[in-house]
């Protein structure tokens, strides 16, 4: 038989179905499945090398998610007209899946593992990113690769006051909360999302709804694994061990390591040098003639640094830099740091520092979004840069990596909720965060610096935003745990959780959480969120000492922009035949004018380097969209002269007849020498013909009436 197909169906809370199938496609992979919901289909494959390279002490896992343009019946818009390197959008989804899978492989499993996820059919009512981790977990379940799953992932959104699992794109547009949640049957492992200043309680409720749906999927994945017959996984050679060497390293090093950890230095280099000194002292204690496994000993040493630093927190409630558990590092901030930028800020928290700029551009600066699921434009960009010197390292600049893309996206989601609406914001906004120093929470420093720079630019944001990274150190055996505010880089590495929360005084705007251990209860999660709120408000208070709200105006050197909202029916009049009118406005005024339709209305964006140019363009556009009213007085320009009068353009594109009898109170026999083409005159609109729509003007009614004229 050519195919040995196994299927499993998962039913969502609202009755929609997800199907998992294996046995038909990509059979030479260690595991492959097709996951389908509606007309969305994902092909997931997983392959792991049988041989493990010597000396590896980590899991070389790669996850690549790619969307095929043919899945939506589209051809790529790139020059080559083919899919190329992963887009930022694809990288972000790859990261979501990686973060869910990585902690669940055995700690001592170091074989190279590759997960590929391909969108092969696209449907706007079933978004593929919410299915990617489920597909990857199903492919692992269909393989013999060691994996402590199953795990799955869903999107939960609050739409019209109700929580919805895996909503379509139309529903997402109305959502006030959107979270991607990854979890096993017992524990939440990953959270990422954005929201419109919601409360901590709403986030907790959303997580509970998401986890309930994920539990059903995990049960189905277990049943799928059994049906495929892959409950027994392949054997592998784990980490090398030497109990005698381990005991020797512990005996010599542990107490010394603990003393360094207790030092409470706020300088990470001092701690690093202290731990390094202990290691060098141990190596020096080994007789020259004695051979020992230096690599294995270093691994045991690093384990002791991890253990000692954690015990310090759990037993003494003391942190590596001497802070209390809920204490935030010292903060300093400045705005207008770069005099020629449209907006800038320098934000420093402990040994983490971000220099951030805001640049305001035109509609022509918008970024093209070209994916199988969406084609359009983005007018808010945030780029995060992490050079090697920020951590005192030599690192070549090779463009942004996946980490930079992920951190930048988190900061973008945190800030976009407070930006002005389209009709109040004609600008394309680009924020760039350059990390100059880093010792933990650099993405949260980006949020704070970005908020300050936006206010410095004069762009009217809804409210300032701050961010904080929370950590967790726990001991499953004793039940002890400690929630840490504003974690260091070392605490991120040594801890069990990295939970970033951003928001205003009114509520949360974005969050991101990764768990490295099992067993995070909703009680501990609630405690972490409430402690994050206190820290977030403290940071906002420090930021408010620098600037509390947007400046009253833009910087003098910032180009000016105006958005005029017009009726949909007037869009054609502003554009003109073949774009003639808008081109003429730009040529005459020197301003840049662009028009787009959104939500049943037209939005005319005008961008200019000076006020005179702006005023000319605004005047022309307002004249076009202005509805003539009988009795109104206008300044018109004589366009042509006829024997019976003159045609006067009293509004842009609107000509009226000024009859010879309406020019003066005196009787005129002919038009010679009365008016000149191009002459500006004041006229009053006295009549609009109901049948033809033609306009009749009068000039004489604006002139003093001679006394000898009859009433």
Protein Blocks (a to p, Z undefined) as FASTA:
>chain_A
ZZacdddddddfkopacdddehjboklbmbdcdddehjbccdddddddfbdcehiabdcd
dddddddfklnopacfbfnopacdddfklmmmmmmmmmmmmmmpcfklcbdcddddddfb
dcfklcfklmmmmmmmmmmmmpcbdcfbdddddddddeehiacehiafklmmmpcbdcdd
dddfkbcfbdcdddehiafklmmmmmmmmmmmmmmmmmmmmmmmmmnopmbccddddddd
dfklmmmmmmmmmmmmmmmmmnopabfklmmmmmmmmmmmmmmmpcfklccdfklmmmmm
mmmmmmmmmmmmmmnopafkopafklccdddddehkbmkbmbdcdddehjaccddddddd
dfklpccdddfkbgcddfbdcdddddfklnopacddebjafklmmmmmmmmmmmmmmpcc
fklmmbdcddddddfbdeejklmmmmmmmmmmmmmnopacfbdcddddddddddfknopa
cddehiafklmmmmmbdcdddddfkbcfbdcdddfbehiafklmmmmmmmmmmmmmmmmm
mmmmmombdcfbdcfklccdddddddfklmmmmnogghlmmmmmmmmnopacddddeehi
acdddddfbfklmmmmmmmmmmmmpccdehiacddddfbdcfkbccddfbghiacdddfk
lmbmbdcfbfghkbcghiacddddfbdcfklopacddfklmpccdfklcZZ
